Amino acid sequence: MEQGWDPDVKKFFLKIINSFSLGLLWMMSAVGAGLYFRLAYRTDISIVYVILFYVFFSATLVLLVWYLYRLWNK
C-alpha cells in the first residue's frame, strides 16, 4: 500500500502555500518599504517619489494577480 499524500492533494496544497506566501511577501515588502523609506505618506520628500512608489507597487500587484490567476487555472 502506498504511503503519503495523494499527488492531486499535494499539488493543491502547494498552490495554496505559494499563493499565501507570495501575497504575504508582497504586502510585507510594500508596507516595509513604504514605512521605512517614508514613501507611503507625504513628508518632506518630493511628491514624485511618492507617486513612483505607488505606481511601482500597483504594477507589481497587477503582476502578482496575473501570476496567481495563471497558477490557479492550471
Secondary structure, DSSP 8 states (H G I E B T S, - for coil): ---S--HHHHHHHHHHHHHHHHHHHHHHHHHHHHHHTT-SS-SSS-HHHHHHHHHHHHHHHHHHHHHHHHHHT-
